[in-house]
Amino acid sequence: MTAQTGFPGAPPPGRGIDGLNQWAHKAWVVINRILAGKLNCIGSVTLTANAATTTLTDVRIGGDSVVLLQAITANAAAALATTWFAAPGDGTVVINHANNAQADKTFNYAVIG
């Protein structure tokens, strides 16, 4: 198995101008989506009822990631003041929060970095 080098998704050597044109078109599509705010770094999480922690699992989370929350229910908005994160790891982060029976503390989240 050979390690990949260079830009991910770049055409392999020997595909010629057609391979380069196809890759350039894919890159153009991705860049335009990014400029339109479509970053592919979002998800949804509901805090676990009757527990003080919830583990958020997402392959985009790494040790240097920042996870941002947007409350989408009233109970989630009320929970923000007592919600905080442990240090993120490889694909997960533990969300610490108040332990209560509310089952609808739902957030949208974004992973940056």
JOFEN-V852456 format. One record per residue. SS is DSSP state (H for helix, E for strand, L for the rest). PSI is psi as a letter, one per 20 degrees, with the letter a starting at -180 (NA if undefined). Layout:
SS,PSI
SS,PSI
This chain:
L,p
L,p
L,p
L,p
L,r
L,a
L,p
L,p
L,i
L,q
L,q
L,q
L,q
L,j
L,i
H,a
H,h
H,g
H,g
H,g
H,g
H,g
H,g
H,h
H,g
H,g
H,g
H,g
H,g
H,g
H,g
H,h
H,g
H,g
H,h
L,j
L,j
L,n
L,i
L,l
L,k
E,r
E,a
E,q
E,q
E,p
L,q
L,p
L,q
L,k
L,q
L,i
E,q
E,p
E,p
E,p
E,p
L,p
L,i
L,i
L,p
L,r
L,h
L,j
L,q
E,p
E,p
E,p
E,q
E,o
E,p
L,j
L,r
H,g
H,h
H,g
H,g
H,h
H,i
H,h
H,h
H,k
L,p
E,r
E,q
L,r
L,p
L,q
L,b
L,n
L,j
E,q
E,q
E,p
E,p
E,p
L,r
L,q
L,o
L,r
L,j
L,p
L,j
L,k
L,n
E,p
E,q
E,q
E,q
E,p
E,p
E,p
L,NA
